[in-house]
Amino acid sequence: MTMTLSQTRSRIIGGTTLILLAMSLGVLIAQIDTSVVNLAVKQIGASLNAGVTALQCVVDAYNLVYASLLLTAGTLADLYGRRRIFLLGIMLFTIGSVVCGLAPNAVVLVAGRAIAGLGAALEVPTSLAILTVAYPDAKERTHALGLWASCNGLAFVVGPTLGGVLVDAVGWRSIFLLIIPPCVATLALTAAAVPESKDPKDRTLDLPGQTLAIAGLGALSLAVIEGPRWGWGSPGSLASLATSIAAALLFLRRQADADGALVPLWMLKNRVFSASLGVAFAMTFGMYAMLFLTPLYLQSARGSSALMAGIELLPMSVAFVVVSQLSGRIANAFGPRLPMTAGMAMMGAGLFMLALIPLDDSLVLIEVALFVTGCGLGLNTGPVNAVAVANVPAARSGTASGLVNTARMVGATLGVAVLGAVFAMYAGAASESRHIVAGLAPAYVGGGLSEMIGAVAAFTLIRRDSLRGLPRR
């Protein structure tokens, strides 16, 4: 039976809608997992008789593996199949969650967290690459990526609140076991709706480049994660930072000389693509430091419980979810430069408002600042991803996805380290409310400056037609 043009179009739209749903579920479960575990640390320690070091490993195992393998995952997807790597990532994430939920001791729990981190590293950048291929039309792709990005904010809304309720009512194992049904649903949707795509022509895995990338990102993440506990001047911290720098330099040299390089330097010579990476870095540099400091202030200085702190952060999360769904339409109507510039400027303004806490600690100021920040984050997140993947060949969509996620991760990692150190320098070692407040202003100002630099970069380097990018296949 011959289908009409409208029937054919409806079938295509229905298929891409299922793809978008599957990819959005994938990023949602990965982001929720990063936000709920901190709420269960106390209960995990009591249940498994785990000390502080073991509990630190429970939190860090996921983040360290995830951060180290983002760039590798994007390339694996391009070479061996984006659908295949995404499915592998979800399966590993599911296995890791099962291991965590049934863990008899802290060692097994840490192993489960590492497996889940590996799964997240494989599926998050690959989900972006799959959407890039599924939506060849620039306007439809930008709208889809805005919806996909909104799931990050939804995770911040659902994660802390749901995690607090589950830990108190059911127990800490529930936060791992109850994520399994969404994982299974994502597997089923992907298997049914997502076609396979890959571009291995004239490319190899570049094992030396992959090894150097993993070593550099892993060492940087290790230094930042463990630096506060080890001490920034300790041999372990200095060795990790030195390893990261050496690996980065060797990586760049390798990419310049290697055929089929992991990150061809011609990609970075594309001004718009490089600018999108810089904006992504600046965005998370300020934002993740704020996400680290604000709950600390709310709980330690204002006396809020973990659940109440999550509720007090809701204006930012809800604003992000709502605005990110509109960001694609705004970018399509006015070009990506407007929402990216306005979004970064609003994030900067929100952080500058939070820097006024030492002068005005009213909850009204904090909630308005968080709302403005959330609106800015929602405006920028979808378009910055869309611009990055639009300005490389479709065959490199996995690599581009890995790079933009790596830029975000490195920005977040350094932001927490640098601005956390600024906070500590002014707050000192004391835990009294007045000392915590003293460290907030300089840290928030530093984050705000990062966002404003990103706004200037977006305004000067991102063109109105940047979403057209390169022709898609």
N, C-alpha and C positions, 0 to 999 in steps of 0.2 A: 504494500500500500504506500502510495506516495504522500509524503507529508507536505502541507502548505508551508510557505515561508514563515507565517506566524507560529505554526506548530513547531517548526524547527527552532525558531528563536526561543519559544517558551521552554523547549527541552534543554537548550543550551543554558538559559538563565536558571532553570531549575537545577541543572548539574553544578553550575558555579556557586549557587546558593548553598548546596550541600558541601561543596569544597570549602567555602568560607566558614560554614558552621564547624566543620571538622578541624580546620586550622585554628579557629578561634578557641575551640574547646582545648586544643593542644596547648596553646600558650596560656590559657587560663589555669589549667591544672599545674603547669610548671611554676607560674607566678604565685599561686596560692601556697604551694609547698614551701616557697622561700619565706612566706610571711607568718605561717602558723606555728612553726617549730619553736621559735623563741618563747612563745607563751607556755609551752609544755616543759621547758627545761627543768624547772623545779620538781615537777611531778616525776619526770623521767629519772632524775637523780635519786629520788627517794625510792622509787620502784625497783631500780636496777642496782642500787647501792653504788652509784657512779660518782666519782669525785669531779672537781672543777675541770681538770684537764680533759677527762673523758667527755664531759658535757660540751666543752669547747670543740672537741673533735666532732661531736654529733652535729653541731651547727656548721662547722667549717668544711666538713668532708664534701657536702653537697656543693657549696659555693666554690671550693677550690677546683674540683673536677669540672664543674660547669664552665668556669671562667677559662680554664686551660684549653678546652677543646672546641670553643665556639668557631674559631677560624677553620680548623680542620674539618668540622662537620659540614660547613658550606661547600667545601671542595669535594668531599666524599659524595655529597648529594649531586653535584654537577657530573661527576665521573661515573657513579654507579647507580644512579636513579634516585630522584628526589622522593618519590613515593616510598621506595624501598627503605631509604634512610629514615624517613619520618616514621614509618611503621616500626622499624627497629628501635627508634628512640622511645616511642610510646610503650613498646613491649618491655624494654629495659626499665622504664619509669614504673610500669606496673609491677614488675618483679621486685624492684627496689622497695616499692611501697609495701608489698606483701612481707618482704624480709623485715622491714622496719616494724610493721604491725605485730609480727610474731616473734620479734627478737627476744631471746632469753637473757641476754646480757648486753653490755655497752659495746663490746667489740663487734658483735653481729649487727647491732644498730648502726654503728659507724659504717660498716661494709654496705648495709642497705642504703644508707644515705649517699654513699659514693656511687652505687649503681644507679640510683635515681638521678643524681647529678649528671652522670654520663648520658642517660636517656634524655634529660632536658637539653643538654648541649647539642645532641643530635637533632632534636625535633624543633627547637625554637627557631634557629636560623633557616632550617629547611622549610618550615611553614611559610615564612616570608617568601622564599624562592618559589614555592608551589603556587602561591597567590599571584606572583609576578607572571608566571607562565599561564595561569588559568585566566587572567584578565589582560589580554594583549592591548585592549583599548585603554588609553591613558586615563580618561575620566573615570571609567568604571573601576580601574585598578586603584586610583586614588581614593575613591569612596570606600572600596573594600578594605583598603589598608587602614582607613580611619576607623571602621568598625572593628577590625582586628586589633588595632591599638587600644580601643576602648576596653578590651578584655584585661589589659594590664591594670587599668583603674578599677575595674570590677573586682579583680583579685584583691586589691587593697581594701575595697569595701567589705567583701565577703570574708577574706582570710582572717584578720584579727578578731572580728566579732564572732564568726562561726567557730574559730579555734578556741576562743575563751569559753564559749558555751559548752563545746564538746569536752574540753579538758575537765571542766568542773562537773558536768553532768554524767559523762560516760567514761572518761578516762583518757589518758594520753594516746593509747594505741588507736583510738577511734579516728584521730586526725590523719592517720596513714591508711587505715582500712576503708574509710568511707570515701576516699578518693579513687578507689579501684573501679566502681561502676562508671564514673565519667571516663576513665581510661578505656574501659571496654567499649563504651559507646563511641569514643574517638576512633578506636581500632576498626570497629564495624563500619562507621561512616567512611573512613579513609579507604578501606578495602572495597567498598561498594561504589564510591563516587569519584575518587581521585585517579586520573589516568597517570601512567608512568611517563616521565620525561627525564632525559639526561643529555649531556653534550660532551662526550669523552674525546671527540676528534682532536688529534694533534696535541693531546694533553696526557700527562702522567701524574702520578700521585706526589712526586717530589718529596720523597721520604726525608732527606736532610732538611728541607724547608719546614716540613711538618714538625719534625723533632725540635728544631730551633724555636718555632712558634709556640709549641707546647711548653718547652723549657722556659722561655721568656715570660709568657703569660702566667704560668704556674708559679715561677719564682716571685714575680711581682705580687700576685695574689697572696702568696704565703707571707711575704714581708709585711703587707698591709694588715692581713688577718691576725698575724701573731706579733706584729711590732709592739702594740700596746702592752702585751703581756710579757714579751721578752725584754722590752726596752729598745728604743730606736737606735741606740748606740751599741747594742749587744752584738757579739760575733755572728749570731744567727741572722739577725736583721740585716746587718751590713753584707754578709755573704749572699743572702737572698737578693738584695738590691743589686749587688755587683753581678751576680749571675744573670739577672734580668737584663741589665744594660748590655752585658757582653753578648748575650743571646740575641738581643735586638739588633746590635751592630752586625753580627755575623749573618743574621737573617736578611738584612737589607743587602749585604754584599752578595749573598746567595741568590736573591731575587734578581739582582742586576745581571748575574752571569748565567743563570740556569735557563735552559729551554723548558717550556711548559712550567714556568715558575708558579708557585702557590699564589703569590700576589704579584702579577706583572706590574712593573713600575709605570707602564703606560696608563694603567687605570688611575694611578694617583696623579698623573699629569693632567687629567681631566679636571678643570678648575671647579666645575659645579659638583662633581662627585666628591672631590677632596673637601670642598666647603661643607657638604652635607655631613661628612665624617667629623669635621671640626665642630659643627653646630651640635651634633649628637654628643660629642665629648663634653662640650661646655654645658649642655643641658644637664647631664647626669652628674657632672662635677659639683654643681651647686645643689641639685635636687637631693641626691642621696646623702649628702652631709646634713641637709635639713631634715630628712627622714630619720637620720640617726640622732640628731640633737633635740628635735622637738618632742618626741616621746619621752626622752630623758628628762627634759624640763617639766613636762606635764606630770610625770610620775614622781620625780625627786623633789622638785621645787613647789609644785602645786598640790601634791598629795593625791593625784588621781590614781585609781586602780588601772591595771592593764586594760580591762574591758572599757572603762570610762575613757581612757586615753584614746583607744580605738574609735570610740564614738565622737570624741572631740576632734579627731582628724577627718571625720566624714565630710565636712564641707569641701575639702580638697579632693577627696576621692570621688564624690558625687559629681562635682563640677567637671572633673576630668572625664568621667564616663559620658556625661551628656555632651560636652563640647567636642570631644574627640569624634563622636558620631557625626558632627556637623562639619568637621575640619575638611573632609574631602570635598564637600560641596563648595565650601569657601575657596579652597585651592583651585578647584575647577573653574569657578566663576571669575576669580581675580588673579590667579596665578599663585604659586607656592610661596613667593617672597613675602606677601602680605601676612598670611597666618604664621609663617616661621618667624618673621621679624617681630610681629605683635606678640606672639606666644613667648618668645625668649624675653622680650621687654617686660611682659606681665609677670613672668617668673622672677625676674630681677626686682621688679617693684614689690612683689609679695615678700621676698626675702629682706628687702630693705625695710619693709613695714615690720617684719618680725624682729629686726635689729633694734626697734624702738621699745622692746619689752622692758629693758632696764628703766625706761622712763614712764611707761604705761603698760602695766601687766594685766590689763583688763582682758577678760575672755573675748569681748567684742572685737578688740584689735586683732587678737590671734585668729579668730574665726574668719574675719574679713580677709586677713592676709593669706590664710590657707585657701580661701575661696578664689582669690585672685591668682594665686599660684597654680591651683588646679585648672583654672580656665586656660592659663598660659600653657601648661603642660599638654592639655587636650588639643589646643590649637597647633602645637608644633609636632607632636609625636608622629602622627600619621603622615603629614607632608614630608618630614625629614627622611622617613623610610622610603616614601614613594619617589622622592627626588634621587635618592641614592641608587635604587634599582633601575630607574628609568635611564640613567646615564652610563650604563655599561651594556655590552651586548647581552642578549637573552641567554647565550651559552654560559655566561659568567654570573647569572643571577644568584646562584648559591654562594659563590665567592663574595659577591657584593653584600649579600645578606649577612654572611659571616663577618665581614669587615665592619658593617654599620653596627652590628651587635657587639663586636669587639671594642669599637670606639666608645660605645655606651658603657661597656663593662669597665674599660680602663679609666674612663672619666669618673665613674662611680667609685672605683677602687681608690684612685688618687684623691678624689674629693673628700672621702671619709678620712683618709690618712692625713692630708694636708690641713683641711679645715678642722678636723678633730684635734690635730696637734696645736693649731691656733687656739681653739677652745681651751685645751688643757693648759696652755701657757698662761692664759689670763685667769682661768678658774682655779688653777693650782690643784693640789691633791685633796683639798677639803671637799666634803660632800654637802656642806650646808647650802641652803637655798641661795643665799646672797653670793656665794662663790660660783655656783652654777650660772646664775644670772649674769655675773661679771664676764663670763666667757662667751656668752651668746652673741653679743653685738658684733665683735670683730669677726667671728666665724660666719655669721649671717651676711655681713657686709662683703666678705670675701666671696661667698657664694653668689650674692647679688651681682658683684662685678663680673664674675664668670658668665652669668646669664646675659648681662648687657654686652659683653664682648661678643657673645654668640649672636645677639641681635644685630650688632653692627656687621658681623661677617655675613649673616643672612641677607641683610639689606644691600650690601655692596657686591656680593658674589653670586647670589642666587637670582637668576633671571625670571621674568614673568612666564616665559615659555619653557622653563626647566623641566616640566613634567613631560614634555614631548620627547625629550632625551634622544635616545637612539631608536631606530626602527626595531619593533618587536617581531619575533617570528610567531 
